[in-house]
Amino acid sequence: MSVLQRCGLALSLALAWSVASARASGEQLERGNGPEPSTLDAHRCQEVACGNVLRDLYEGLVTEDARGRLVPGIAQRWTVSADGRTWTFVLRDGLRWSNGQPLDAPQIVASFRRAFAPATAAPFGELFDALTNAQAVQAGTLPPSALGVAAPDARSVVFTLTRSASLPALLTLPIAFPVYLPAVARFGAQHTRPGQLVSNGPYRLAAWTPQANLVVEKNPRFHDAARVAIERVRFQVTEDAAAELQRFAAGDLHLTEVVPPQPLASLRARFGAQLRISPYIGAFWLGMNLTRAPLQEQPQLREALSLAVDRDILTRHVTGLGETPAYGIVPPGIAGYTPASATWSTLTQAQRESRARALYRAAGYSNDKPLVIELRYNTSTPHRRLALAVAAMWRQVLGVQVRLRNEEWKVFVGNRKQRVITQVFRGGWIADVPDAGNFLAAFGSDGPLNWTGYDDAGFRARLAKADAAKSEAARNAWLHAAEVRLLNANAVVPLYFYTSKHLVSEQVVGFEANALDRHASRWLHLRR
């Protein structure tokens, strides 16, 4: 054995001993996290995998406790004007970045300006449509300095809105996290790498092994570090849900990101109270690319594809963990909002399939001239099972020839956003805030989240009416009207409403169910 080999072996043994020692002492939490995070740039994050990590690395002005309730973050308090359009946040005293540098209000303002600058292309910028000049800044028609956020002094951040809106919930999103701009200036896109990422949350980035895992360690400069119990957290890449389950069963994980489709009774028999299933504000749908053939200008064909899917079979036999059939975009459980449903949702499945065949023929397709279409999804056992089931239904009911396309997460996200090669694709939305508008806003612009390319002036007009509404009831009524119009266009195929599904080790204390399924590591500890 060469010297290099001996050194490498020694390093591997030392690392293994370190990890084992940390696990034995209860210092390291092992979390499944789904696919490889597409980025750790907080302003560019658009999926759960990066959001989970970023909520450990950063803290915004407002944050959430273990039960999902809004609590002070780096702001110790806030006030709102009588008209709901001016919000003032007062920072905690003595805030520090993970490198020890002071964090003040002007830096937070500068970070917001960077988030909304056109070059950043922040995917969630459109959710801040009420923030003064936010849309114009993102579009490049106004400079970032025109954004409705200011720092009158070192500890105050003031937001001005064009209408009354509940701003604190939006400030829990990664786009609102303060990013350390000196690191961005020095390292550019590489500011997210270990040794270069400077954060302000309960943890700091220690290591990142692509397609394997990401390790964060306790940040001693965090304002509430004394109450952060777990020293290190390792986020494991677990795209294969079945393999993730086996790793949990073997004791390699304390917490899974998902649970693969299996009979619920057998899962409960095997894992007992470690299986955690709870309501979740999320909708799963298949998107259709409306900017290209064969689905462009084919509303009858799109409706036929939606009608041909038996959602009861999907939720009973394919997903099978408490999900409910979906005939709309916005899930139940949002206070004050009545979700819309497709006009045909009250038909029997036999009636739906009969109508589907008639529409399919009217669109110019038949057994002799079948539709040939691609269904694209990211690597995942549940997504593969679902795609196979939908493809079988389309083939059986209509005679459609479906080509399944499986892609690694980052490739899939890029293709979906570009709308060039996609036809039908895995979509859906997990609530960022418990608000119906959060599920609809992406369809109202040509932004990076409008994966279907849906473009309808009537839909946008209804969203605008909702934005201008004087009461919450009127706003929800206009949002409902917008959802109805979107459903009538058959831009997506609603399939089911989510439940959150995790396996949680008996060693983990502090894991609480919440409607947004967010579980920051700072609220957890390990039973010794």
C-alpha positions as CSV (number, residue, x, y, z in Angstrom):
1,M,0.0,0.0,0.0
2,S,1.4,3.4,-1.0
3,V,1.8,6.3,1.4
4,L,-1.1,8.1,-0.3
5,Q,-3.3,5.0,0.0
6,R,-2.4,4.7,3.7
7,C,-3.2,8.4,4.3
8,G,-6.5,8.0,2.4
9,L,-7.4,4.9,4.5
10,A,-6.5,6.8,7.7
11,L,-8.6,9.7,6.7
12,S,-11.5,7.5,5.9
13,L,-11.2,5.7,9.2
14,A,-10.9,9.0,11.1
15,L,-14.0,10.3,9.3
16,A,-16.0,7.2,10.0
17,W,-14.9,7.3,13.7
18,S,-15.9,11.0,13.9
19,V,-19.3,10.3,12.4
20,A,-19.9,7.3,14.6
21,S,-18.8,9.2,17.7
22,A,-21.1,12.0,16.8
23,R,-24.0,9.6,16.3
24,A,-23.2,7.8,19.6
25,S,-23.1,11.1,21.5
26,G,-26.4,12.3,20.0
27,E,-24.7,15.2,18.3
28,Q,-25.5,14.5,14.7
29,L,-28.9,14.3,13.2
30,E,-29.2,12.2,10.0
31,R,-32.0,13.5,7.7
32,G,-33.2,12.2,4.4
33,N,-33.7,15.2,2.1
34,G,-34.9,13.9,-1.3
35,P,-33.0,15.1,-4.4
36,E,-29.7,17.0,-4.5
37,P,-30.5,20.7,-3.7
38,S,-30.4,22.7,-6.9
39,T,-28.8,25.6,-5.1
40,L,-28.0,27.1,-1.7
41,D,-28.4,30.6,-2.9
42,A,-31.4,31.5,-0.8
43,H,-32.7,34.0,-3.3
44,R,-32.7,31.3,-6.1
45,C,-34.2,28.4,-4.2
46,Q,-37.4,27.1,-5.6
47,E,-37.9,23.6,-4.1
48,V,-38.2,21.7,-0.8
49,A,-34.8,20.1,-0.9
50,C,-32.9,23.5,-0.8
51,G,-35.5,25.1,1.5
52,N,-35.0,22.4,4.2
53,V,-31.3,23.2,4.3
54,L,-31.6,26.9,4.0
55,R,-34.0,27.1,7.0
56,D,-31.1,25.6,9.0
57,L,-28.5,28.0,7.6
58,Y,-30.5,31.2,7.7
59,E,-33.1,33.1,9.6
60,G,-35.3,35.9,8.2
61,L,-37.0,38.8,10.0
62,V,-39.8,36.3,10.9
63,T,-39.5,32.6,11.4
64,E,-41.7,29.6,12.4
65,D,-41.7,27.5,15.4
66,A,-41.9,23.7,15.4
67,R,-45.7,23.9,15.0
68,G,-45.5,26.3,12.1
69,R,-46.6,29.4,14.0
70,L,-45.0,32.7,13.1
71,V,-42.5,33.9,15.7
72,P,-39.8,36.6,15.8
73,G,-36.7,35.8,13.9
74,I,-33.9,38.3,13.6
75,A,-36.6,41.0,14.2
76,Q,-37.6,41.0,17.8
77,R,-40.9,42.8,17.1
78,W,-42.9,44.5,14.3
79,T,-45.8,46.8,13.8
80,V,-48.2,47.6,10.9
81,S,-49.9,50.8,10.0
82,A,-53.7,51.1,10.2
83,D,-54.1,50.8,6.4
84,G,-51.9,47.6,6.4
85,R,-49.5,49.1,3.9
86,T,-46.5,50.0,6.0
87,W,-44.7,47.3,8.1
88,T,-41.8,48.2,10.5
89,F,-39.5,45.5,11.8
90,V,-37.1,46.2,14.7
91,L,-34.0,44.0,14.7
92,R,-32.5,42.2,17.7
93,D,-29.5,43.8,19.2
94,G,-26.0,42.4,18.5
95,L,-26.9,40.3,15.4
96,R,-23.9,38.6,13.8
97,W,-23.1,36.7,10.6
98,S,-21.6,33.2,11.0
99,N,-18.1,34.8,10.3
100,G,-18.6,37.2,13.2
101,Q,-19.3,40.3,11.2
102,P,-22.2,42.5,12.4
103,L,-25.6,42.2,10.7
104,D,-27.7,45.4,10.5
105,A,-30.7,46.8,8.7
106,P,-28.9,48.4,5.7
107,Q,-27.5,44.9,4.9
108,I,-31.0,43.4,5.0
109,V,-32.2,46.1,2.6
110,A,-29.3,45.5,0.2
111,S,-30.0,41.8,0.3
112,F,-33.6,42.4,-0.7
113,R,-32.5,44.6,-3.5
114,R,-30.2,41.8,-4.7
115,A,-33.1,39.3,-4.5
116,F,-35.3,41.4,-6.7
117,A,-32.7,42.4,-9.2
118,P,-33.3,41.0,-12.7
119,A,-29.9,39.3,-12.7
120,T,-30.9,37.2,-9.7
121,A,-34.1,35.9,-11.3
122,A,-35.5,34.9,-8.0
123,P,-38.3,32.4,-8.7
124,F,-40.5,33.5,-5.8
125,G,-40.3,37.2,-6.5
126,E,-43.8,37.2,-7.9
127,L,-45.2,36.3,-4.5
128,F,-44.3,39.8,-3.3
129,D,-46.6,41.5,-5.8
130,A,-47.9,43.8,-3.1
131,L,-44.4,45.1,-2.3
132,T,-44.0,48.6,-3.8
133,N,-42.2,48.4,-7.2
134,A,-41.2,44.7,-6.7
135,Q,-42.5,43.7,-10.2
136,A,-41.0,46.7,-11.9
137,V,-37.6,46.1,-10.3
138,Q,-37.7,42.4,-11.3
139,A,-38.6,43.4,-14.8
140,G,-35.7,45.8,-15.0
141,T,-37.9,48.9,-15.6
142,L,-36.9,50.4,-12.2
143,P,-33.6,50.2,-10.3
144,P,-33.4,48.0,-7.2
145,S,-33.2,51.2,-5.1
146,A,-36.8,51.8,-6.0
147,L,-37.9,48.6,-4.1
148,G,-40.3,49.4,-1.2
149,V,-37.9,48.5,1.6
150,A,-35.7,50.9,3.5
151,A,-33.5,51.1,6.6
152,P,-34.2,54.5,8.4
153,D,-31.6,53.4,11.0
154,A,-29.3,50.4,11.8
155,R,-32.0,48.4,13.5
156,S,-35.2,49.2,11.6
157,V,-36.4,47.8,8.3
158,V,-39.5,49.3,6.8
159,F,-41.6,47.8,4.0
160,T,-44.1,49.8,2.0
161,L,-46.9,47.9,0.1
162,T,-49.3,48.9,-2.6
163,R,-52.2,47.2,-0.8
164,S,-52.9,45.6,2.6
165,A,-51.2,42.2,2.8
166,S,-50.0,39.8,5.5
167,L,-46.2,40.4,5.0
168,P,-44.8,38.4,8.0
169,A,-45.7,35.0,6.4
170,L,-43.9,35.9,3.2
171,L,-40.8,36.8,5.2
172,T,-40.3,33.2,6.2
173,L,-39.4,32.3,2.6
174,P,-35.8,31.8,1.5
175,I,-36.0,34.8,-0.9
176,A,-36.4,37.0,2.2
177,F,-33.3,35.6,4.0
178,P,-30.4,38.0,4.3
179,V,-27.5,36.9,2.0
180,Y,-24.0,38.0,2.8
181,L,-23.2,40.2,-0.2
182,P,-19.4,40.5,0.3
183,A,-19.2,36.8,-0.3
184,V,-21.4,37.1,-3.4
185,A,-19.1,39.9,-4.7
186,R,-16.0,37.9,-4.0
187,F,-17.0,34.4,-5.1
188,G,-20.0,34.9,-7.3
189,A,-22.0,31.7,-7.8
190,Q,-19.5,29.8,-5.7
191,H,-20.4,31.8,-2.5
192,T,-22.6,28.8,-1.6
193,R,-19.7,26.4,-1.2
194,P,-18.3,25.2,2.2
195,G,-15.8,27.7,3.6
196,Q,-17.4,30.5,1.5
197,L,-21.0,30.5,2.5
198,V,-21.7,33.0,5.3
199,S,-25.1,32.6,6.9
200,N,-26.9,34.0,9.9
201,G,-29.0,31.0,11.1
202,P,-28.7,28.3,13.8
203,Y,-26.3,26.4,11.6
204,R,-23.4,27.0,9.2
205,L,-22.3,25.0,6.2
206,A,-19.6,22.5,7.0
207,A,-19.4,20.2,4.0
208,W,-21.2,19.4,0.7
209,T,-20.5,16.2,-1.2
210,P,-22.5,16.4,-4.4
211,Q,-25.1,13.6,-4.9
212,A,-24.3,12.3,-1.5
213,N,-24.9,14.6,1.5
214,L,-24.6,18.0,3.0
215,V,-23.4,18.7,6.6
216,V,-24.3,21.8,8.7
217,E,-22.8,22.5,12.1
218,K,-24.0,24.6,15.0
219,N,-23.4,28.3,14.5
220,P,-22.1,29.7,17.8
221,R,-22.9,33.3,16.7
222,F,-26.6,32.6,16.2
223,H,-28.6,34.8,18.6
224,D,-30.4,31.8,20.1
225,A,-27.5,29.3,19.9
226,A,-27.8,28.3,23.6
227,R,-31.1,26.6,22.7
228,V,-29.9,24.7,19.6
229,A,-29.5,21.2,20.9
230,I,-28.1,19.3,17.9
231,E,-24.5,20.0,17.1
232,R,-24.5,18.7,13.5
233,V,-27.0,17.8,10.9
234,R,-26.3,15.7,7.8
235,F,-28.8,16.0,5.0
236,Q,-28.6,12.9,2.9
237,V,-29.6,12.9,-0.8
238,T,-32.4,10.3,-1.0
239,E,-34.1,10.4,-4.4
240,D,-35.1,6.8,-4.1
241,A,-37.8,6.7,-1.5
242,A,-37.7,2.9,-1.1
243,A,-33.9,3.0,-0.4
244,E,-34.5,5.9,2.0
245,L,-37.0,3.7,3.9
246,Q,-34.5,0.8,4.1
247,R,-31.8,3.2,5.4
248,F,-34.2,4.3,8.1
249,A,-35.0,0.7,9.0
250,A,-31.2,0.0,9.3
251,G,-30.7,2.9,11.7
252,D,-28.8,5.1,9.2
253,L,-31.4,7.9,9.2
254,H,-33.2,9.5,12.1
255,L,-35.8,11.2,9.8
256,T,-37.0,10.6,6.2
257,E,-38.1,13.2,3.8
258,V,-40.9,10.9,2.4
259,V,-42.4,7.5,2.7
260,P,-42.7,5.3,-0.5
261,P,-46.1,4.1,-1.6
262,Q,-46.9,0.9,0.4
263,P,-50.0,-0.5,2.1
264,L,-50.7,1.7,5.1
265,A,-51.5,-1.2,7.4
266,S,-48.2,-2.9,6.7
267,L,-46.3,0.4,7.3
268,R,-48.0,0.9,10.6
269,A,-47.4,-2.6,11.6
270,R,-43.7,-2.3,10.8
271,F,-43.0,1.2,12.2
272,G,-45.8,2.0,14.6
273,A,-45.6,5.5,16.0
274,Q,-42.5,6.2,14.0
275,L,-44.8,6.7,10.9
276,R,-46.0,10.3,10.9
277,I,-48.8,11.2,8.5
278,S,-50.6,14.5,8.8
279,P,-52.5,17.1,6.7
280,Y,-50.4,19.1,4.3
281,I,-51.3,22.1,2.2
282,G,-50.1,20.8,-1.2
283,A,-51.4,19.8,-4.5
284,F,-50.0,17.3,-7.1
285,W,-50.8,17.8,-10.7
286,L,-49.4,17.1,-14.2
287,G,-48.6,20.2,-16.1
288,M,-49.1,20.6,-19.9
289,N,-46.9,22.7,-22.1
290,L,-49.3,25.1,-23.7
291,T,-46.6,26.8,-25.8
292,R,-45.9,23.9,-28.1
293,A,-47.6,21.1,-30.0
294,P,-49.4,18.8,-29.4
295,L,-51.1,20.5,-26.4
296,Q,-51.0,24.1,-27.6
297,E,-54.4,25.2,-29.0
298,Q,-55.9,21.8,-28.1
299,P,-58.3,22.4,-25.1
300,Q,-60.4,19.3,-26.1
301,L,-57.4,17.0,-26.0
302,R,-56.2,18.4,-22.7
303,E,-59.6,17.9,-21.1
304,A,-59.7,14.3,-22.5
305,L,-56.4,13.5,-20.8
306,S,-57.7,14.9,-17.5
307,L,-61.0,13.0,-17.7
308,A,-59.3,9.7,-18.4
309,V,-57.4,9.6,-15.1
310,D,-59.1,7.6,-12.3
311,R,-58.0,9.6,-9.2
312,D,-59.7,7.2,-6.8
313,I,-57.5,4.4,-8.1
314,L,-54.4,6.5,-7.8
315,T,-55.0,7.6,-4.2
316,R,-56.2,4.1,-3.1
317,H,-53.7,1.9,-4.8
318,V,-50.7,4.0,-6.0
319,T,-50.1,6.7,-3.4
320,G,-52.2,5.1,-0.6
321,L,-51.1,7.2,2.4
322,G,-54.1,9.4,3.0
323,E,-54.0,11.5,-0.1
324,T,-57.3,12.7,-1.5
325,P,-58.4,12.9,-5.1
326,A,-58.0,16.4,-6.6
327,Y,-60.2,18.1,-9.1
328,G,-58.8,21.6,-8.5
329,I,-55.6,23.6,-8.0
330,V,-56.0,24.9,-4.4
331,P,-56.2,22.3,-1.6
332,P,-58.7,22.4,1.2
333,G,-57.6,23.8,4.6
334,I,-56.9,27.4,3.8
335,A,-59.0,29.6,6.1
336,G,-61.7,31.6,4.3
337,Y,-61.2,30.1,0.9
338,T,-63.6,27.7,-0.9
339,P,-61.6,25.6,-3.4
340,A,-62.9,25.3,-7.0
341,S,-63.4,22.0,-8.8
342,A,-63.6,21.0,-12.5
343,T,-67.1,21.1,-13.9
344,W,-67.0,17.4,-14.5
345,S,-65.9,16.4,-11.0
346,T,-69.4,15.2,-10.1
347,L,-69.6,12.7,-13.0
348,T,-69.0,9.1,-12.4
349,Q,-65.7,7.7,-13.7
350,A,-67.5,5.8,-16.4
351,Q,-69.2,9.1,-17.5
352,R,-65.8,10.9,-17.5
353,E,-64.2,8.2,-19.6
354,S,-67.0,8.3,-22.1
355,R,-66.7,12.1,-22.4
356,A,-62.9,11.7,-22.7
357,R,-63.2,9.4,-25.7
358,A,-65.6,11.8,-27.4
359,L,-63.2,14.7,-26.9
360,Y,-60.2,12.7,-28.0
361,R,-61.9,11.9,-31.3
362,A,-63.0,15.5,-31.7
363,A,-59.4,16.5,-31.3
364,G,-58.5,14.4,-34.3
365,Y,-57.2,11.2,-32.6
366,S,-58.2,7.6,-32.8
367,N,-56.9,4.1,-32.6
368,D,-55.5,4.4,-36.1
369,K,-54.1,7.8,-35.3
370,P,-53.1,7.7,-31.6
371,L,-51.6,10.6,-29.7
372,V,-47.9,10.0,-29.0
373,I,-46.8,12.1,-26.0
374,E,-44.0,12.3,-23.4
375,L,-44.6,12.3,-19.7
376,R,-41.6,13.7,-17.9
377,Y,-40.8,13.3,-14.2
378,N,-37.9,13.6,-11.8
379,T,-36.1,10.6,-10.3
380,S,-38.3,9.3,-7.5
381,T,-40.0,6.0,-6.7
382,P,-43.5,7.6,-6.1
383,H,-43.3,9.7,-9.2
384,R,-42.3,6.7,-11.3
385,R,-45.2,4.6,-10.0
386,L,-47.6,7.5,-10.6
387,A,-46.4,8.1,-14.1
388,L,-46.7,4.4,-15.0
389,A,-50.3,4.4,-13.6
390,V,-51.4,7.5,-15.5
391,A,-49.7,6.2,-18.7
392,A,-51.6,2.9,-18.4
393,M,-55.0,4.8,-17.9
394,W,-54.4,7.0,-20.9
395,R,-53.5,3.9,-23.0
396,Q,-56.5,1.9,-21.8
397,V,-59.1,4.6,-22.0
398,L,-57.9,6.6,-25.1
399,G,-55.3,4.5,-26.8
400,V,-52.6,7.2,-26.2
401,Q,-49.0,6.1,-26.6
402,V,-47.0,7.5,-23.7
403,R,-43.2,7.8,-23.6
404,L,-42.0,8.1,-20.0
405,R,-38.9,10.3,-19.5
406,N,-37.1,10.1,-16.1
407,E,-34.6,12.9,-15.3
408,E,-32.3,13.8,-12.5
409,W,-33.8,16.7,-10.4
410,K,-31.6,19.6,-11.7
411,V,-32.0,18.5,-15.3
412,F,-35.8,18.1,-14.8
413,V,-36.2,21.5,-13.2
414,G,-34.3,23.2,-16.0
415,N,-36.2,21.5,-18.8
416,R,-39.5,22.2,-17.1
417,K,-38.7,25.9,-16.7
418,Q,-37.6,26.4,-20.3
419,R,-40.7,24.9,-21.8
420,V,-38.9,23.7,-24.9
421,I,-38.9,19.9,-24.9
422,T,-41.6,19.3,-22.2
423,Q,-45.0,18.1,-23.2
424,V,-46.7,16.6,-20.0
425,F,-44.6,16.9,-16.9
426,R,-44.7,16.2,-13.1
427,G,-45.9,19.4,-11.4
428,G,-47.7,20.5,-8.3
429,W,-47.3,23.1,-5.6
430,I,-46.5,23.0,-1.9
431,A,-47.8,26.1,0.0
432,D,-45.1,28.6,0.8
433,V,-47.8,30.5,2.9
434,P,-51.3,29.2,3.6
435,D,-53.0,31.4,1.0
436,A,-54.9,30.5,-2.2
437,G,-53.1,33.1,-4.2
438,N,-49.8,31.2,-3.5
439,F,-51.2,28.3,-5.7
440,L,-52.4,30.6,-8.5
441,A,-49.9,33.4,-8.8
442,A,-47.4,31.6,-11.0
443,F,-50.0,31.1,-13.7
444,G,-50.5,34.9,-13.9
445,S,-47.1,35.8,-15.3
446,D,-44.4,34.6,-17.7
447,G,-42.1,34.0,-14.8
448,P,-39.9,31.0,-14.1
449,L,-42.6,29.2,-12.2
450,N,-45.2,29.3,-15.0
451,W,-44.1,25.9,-16.3
452,T,-47.1,25.5,-18.5
453,G,-46.8,28.8,-20.3
454,Y,-50.5,29.5,-19.5
455,D,-51.3,33.0,-20.8
456,D,-54.8,34.3,-20.3
457,A,-55.8,38.0,-19.8
458,G,-59.0,37.0,-18.1
459,F,-57.1,35.0,-15.5
460,R,-54.7,37.9,-14.9
461,A,-57.6,40.3,-14.6
462,R,-59.2,38.2,-11.8
463,L,-55.9,38.1,-9.9
464,A,-55.7,41.8,-10.2
465,K,-59.2,42.2,-8.8
466,A,-58.1,40.0,-5.9
467,D,-55.1,42.2,-5.3
468,A,-57.3,45.3,-5.2
469,A,-60.0,43.8,-3.1
470,K,-61.0,45.8,0.1
471,S,-61.8,42.7,2.2
472,E,-60.4,39.2,2.6
473,A,-63.8,37.8,1.5
474,A,-63.8,39.7,-1.7
475,R,-60.2,38.8,-2.4
476,N,-61.0,35.1,-1.9
477,A,-64.0,35.4,-4.2
478,W,-61.8,36.8,-7.0
479,L,-59.2,34.1,-6.4
480,H,-61.9,31.4,-6.7
481,A,-63.0,32.9,-10.0
482,A,-59.4,32.8,-11.2
483,E,-59.1,29.2,-10.2
484,V,-62.3,28.3,-12.1
485,R,-60.9,30.0,-15.2
486,L,-57.6,28.1,-14.9
487,L,-59.4,24.8,-14.5
488,N,-61.6,25.4,-17.5
489,A,-58.5,25.9,-19.6
490,N,-57.2,22.4,-18.6
491,A,-53.7,23.7,-18.3
492,V,-52.9,21.1,-15.7
493,V,-54.3,17.6,-14.7
494,P,-55.1,17.8,-11.0
495,L,-54.4,14.4,-9.4
496,Y,-54.3,14.5,-5.6
497,F,-53.9,16.7,-2.5
498,Y,-50.9,15.8,-0.4
499,T,-50.4,14.5,3.1
500,S,-47.0,14.9,4.8
501,K,-45.4,11.5,5.3
502,H,-42.2,10.9,7.4
503,L,-40.6,8.2,9.4
504,V,-39.2,9.7,12.6
505,S,-36.9,7.8,14.9
506,E,-37.9,7.4,18.5
507,Q,-34.6,9.2,19.3
508,V,-35.9,12.4,17.8
509,V,-37.8,14.7,20.2
510,G,-39.6,17.9,19.1
511,F,-40.9,16.9,15.7
512,E,-44.3,18.5,15.3
513,A,-46.8,18.1,12.5
514,N,-47.6,21.4,10.8
515,A,-49.6,22.3,7.7
516,L,-46.5,23.5,5.7
517,D,-44.5,20.5,6.7
518,R,-41.4,22.5,7.8
519,H,-39.2,21.0,10.4
520,A,-36.1,23.1,11.2
521,S,-33.4,21.2,13.0
522,R,-33.1,23.9,15.7
523,W,-36.4,22.7,17.3
524,L,-35.3,19.1,17.5
525,H,-33.1,17.2,19.9
526,L,-31.9,13.6,20.2
527,R,-32.8,11.4,23.1
528,R,-29.5,10.0,24.6
